[in-house]
Amino acid sequence: MRTLVVVLGLLVCAQAQAAALRNMTTLHGPNVYLRDLFEDAGVNADRVLGPGPTPGGRIIVEAAQLNAIARQFDVAWRSVSRADRAVLEWPGRPLRKEIAVEAVRLAITAGGAADDLDIDLPGFIAPIVPVEAKTSATVSQLEYDPNSGRFTAALTVTADGMDPIDSRISGRADAVVDAPVAVTRLLPETILRPDDIRLARIHASLADEVARSPDQVVGMQLRRPLAAGQPLRLADLVRPPLVQRGATVLIQLASSGLSVTGQAIALDAGADGERIRVQNMTSHAYLFAQVIGPGQVRVTPDAPPALPRQPPRYEQRVDAQ
């Protein structure tokens, strides 16, 4: 008889408890509704109970609070165990850093700075925003030093259904320009070809020291080694020699429509258009000549003679005895 009474009691309790607890609920906004805790919550299902967790967070409603909420809003539910609980989560994701960078760019360029900027946000801590929300960011209270490139600002992130998130950011914004850089590591005396370089963005502060276009680079020779990705300094580029020191060259002498050719020994290396010293192999005279092509030089009648480089002379001092 007692067993029958217990069974009947459980049946009555089950019929009375028409609502069911939601053990895990994914929220889609900042507020918690009664329907987020209970299925079949009744006429008050759309009542706002209060603010929920921030994006990426969770809150846990324990059995005692669940019972109080159910009584307050006439929900046909009672806990059967102290372990009953409801977990409410609002999925979140970190704000993409590119959104903050673009907000900084707009704020700086609005003040008249160059449009092409390389913006660095070291130590940037991304605010957590709702997964499904479309977010936007704005920058205010900007303090920017164009000489050093350093800035500080207030970043405000907004999204549908979310309170604005304010934070302080700082970093550096440098104007950049396009310039050729080395594709791979290059050795000294390399004569640069088109596939040795590529265009990349470099800080504008380096623009006066480096080549700015492939035309300034291709066909030139390196004086120093160059690491991959490094821009090419103008001081490290020389025209490749068409005449090597010690090589036999064809020498031309042009005067009054008469052209005479002969052979000479190059005493210096020289690029196209450069003037070097040569020694005529017939007369043994030392002359200045202009490089006009591979292994070719030209001498004009009014060119001054060139003197050979003499080894340094040392005087021996003899102290009187």
Sequence and secondary structure as in RCSB ss.txt:
>XXXX:A:sequence
MRTLVVVLGLLVCAQAQAAALRNMTTLHGPNVYLRDLFEDAGVNADRVLGPGPTPGGRIIVEAAQLNAIARQFDV
AWRSVSRADRAVLEWPGRPLRKEIAVEAVRLAITAGGAADDLDIDLPGFIAPIVPVEAKTSATVSQLEYDPNSGR
FTAALTVTADGMDPIDSRISGRADAVVDAPVAVTRLLPETILRPDDIRLARIHASLADEVARSPDQVVGMQLRRP
LAAGQPLRLADLVRPPLVQRGATVLIQLASSGLSVTGQAIALDAGADGERIRVQNMTSHAYLFAQVIGPGQVRVT
PDAPPALPRQPPRYEQRVDAQ
>XXXX:A:secstr
 HHHHHHHHHHHHHHH  SEE SEEE SSSEEEGGGTEET GGGTT EEEE   TT EEEEEHHHHHHHHHHTT 
S   SSTT EEEEE  EEE  HHHHHHHHHHHHHTTT  S EEEE TT    EEESSS EEEEEEEEEE TTT E
EEEEEEEEETTEEEEEEEEEEEEEEEEEEEEESS B TT B  GGGEEEEEEEGGGTTTB  SGGGTTT EESS 
B TT B BGGGEE  EEE TT EEEEEEEETTEEEEEEEEESS EETT EEEEEETTT  EEEEEEEETTEEEE 
TT  B                
